[in-house]
Amino acid sequence: MSETNSNKTSVLIIGAGPAGLSAAITLKNQQPQTEICVIDKALDAGNHNLSGAALEADCLDILLNPVDKDWKNSEQAKNVLAYKIDKDNLLFVLGRTFAFNFSFTMKIFEALKMNMAQMSHLGDYIVSTSKLTKWLCLTANNLGVEVIHGFAAEDIIYDEKKNTATGVKLVDQGLNKEGRKLPNYVAGEIINADCIILAEGCDGLVTEKFIQKAGLTRQANQLYSVGVKEIIRVSDEQFKEFTPGRAVHALGYPLWTPVLGPAMFGGGVMYPVSQNHIAIGMIVGLDWKYCDFNPQDALTNFKNHRFVKKFIEGGTIVEAGAKMIPEGGYFSLPRYPQTSAIGKANVLILGDSAGFVNMLKIKGLHNAIKSGIAAGRAIAECQNNLNAAASKYTEMLNMLGVMEELKQAAKFRPAVAKLGPLFGIPLFTMLGNKLPRFKVEEDYKVMTGKKYKYKPSKDYDKDTFTAMAATEHREEQPSHLTIINRNICAQKCKPNYNSPCITFCPAGVYETVNEQVKPANPSNCLHCKTCQRKCPFDNIRWTAPEGGGGPRYKNM
């Protein structure tokens, strides 16, 4: 930030993930004199970055070639890009023992030029998003970008008369549980900036406030999924049998059994993350209707499937985490109606904050990085008129192919949400975007009293899961999770659905205390925000805790 004004910078980036850091790297490389500050609520680089495995590495060529043509020979690149997918298993799982590999259909889809061919992952790299983020952070630092960790933003300062944003307010620090000031109280500062980039990740707090203040709209409701993941240390023999270049993506059991149910969108994933370490995860669309469903139960069932178990049996869980994913796609992007820009004037929305995940590919990391590149280029071109940055950014997204890719998959996820996997997936396979654009409800509205039929006999150990995420918060600060109306919990939610937040929260934050449901363990929170989007009465709100809190991922 400026030496004469510590609260002022030219470009302020909220979120030091792949999208935000790519924007900083691109802009600083093109305009070395531009003052750029990146703030992130995590304690250290990569601590809050958990994502899928597959990365289309062409985005790194576009990002890093202008910075260092020899970047592929660096130790960081060799570490992050250590595993390239040469064995792509797409499985349909039936029951606890049978799994059918339908990877061969990708060649058929490709020959017929069908959109479903995007599901192939051959040639992609298996990456730890946490490690990738550390590398990009180092690259940004070396260019002279100021990256500050441990600072959480809670709001955007928006000038309605000028229709521009002027800065961001940080979270107050040093309050007790009742919100009273302690001796070490520090009011959240306001950081002023000429241009603001929102790259907070999925369901960003400041992003959603900006969307409301600036009058941005989505053509369709954003849909979400939650991913839960474990990294398991296995034996030499198991790792060798799995093979370092294998990626597994599985549909079917335990989320979807055709005709008989259940009927949830999502599936299991497996891939290597380092020598003798295999990641295993479960991604589930938040539009599930089963009131007693817990994604970690589905993960348990997947781990016990015959195909999976042989690779991980006897292994040790060394890390775990959870993350929400934006799945709505093209029609769920937040746009300013008058310009169709993804942002407005001097504010740009990047990566998962915007929703650039392609659910046909089950990938969004490449688009997040490309959105950062687009933002950096746009601001560099608009130095003399930053109010044109959002429109120029959207134009750059088109030039980089991000928007065209999302268009190709635009009707996939809404079709599955409306028709279910049994009809939605095959109809999109046959008709693609010739399908009508189905109107779908928000995830929280679809809950029913139905029960999940594959509930394990033993409750999932959420305490161990949380410990493996190494999550921490200052215990005495106010809870950053709020139940808006406790009467709704007692009179509607518990009688009809038996308080599902207690079951589905990956970290066990919610408990019944003195016959009331409360966020009793906010210090366990993994910042996935699933509770905010899945509470069946839209009765929970997530706000930012003090900076430095939350999970501390290293290999996720």
Secondary structure, 3 states (H helix, E strand, C coil): CCCCCCCEEEEEEECCCHHHHHHHHHHHHHCCCCCEEEEECCCCCCCCCCCCCEECCHHHHHHHCCCCCCHHHCHHHHHHCCEECCEEEEEEEECCCEEEECCCHHHHHHHCCCHHHHHCCCCCEECCHHHHHHHHHHHHHHHCCEEEECCCEEEEEEECCCCEEEEEEECCEEECCCCCEEEEEECCCEEEEEEEEECCCCCCHHHHHHHHHHCCECCCCCCEEEEEEEEEECCHHHHHHHCCCEEEEEEECCCECCCCCCECCEEEEEEEEECCEEEEEEEEECCCCCCCCCHHHHHHHHHCCHHHHHHHCCCEEEEEEEEEEECCCHHHCCEECCCCECEECCEEECHHHHCCCECCCCECHHHHHHHHHHHHHHHHHCCCCHHHHHHHHHHHHHHCCHHHHHHHCCCHHHHHHHHHHHHHHHHHHHHHHHCCCCCCCCHHHHCCCCCCCCCCCCCCCHHHHHHHHCCECCCCCCCCEEECCHHHHHHHHHHHHCCHHHHHCCCCCCEEECCEEECCCHHHCCCCCHHHHHCCCCCEEECCCCCCCECCCCCC
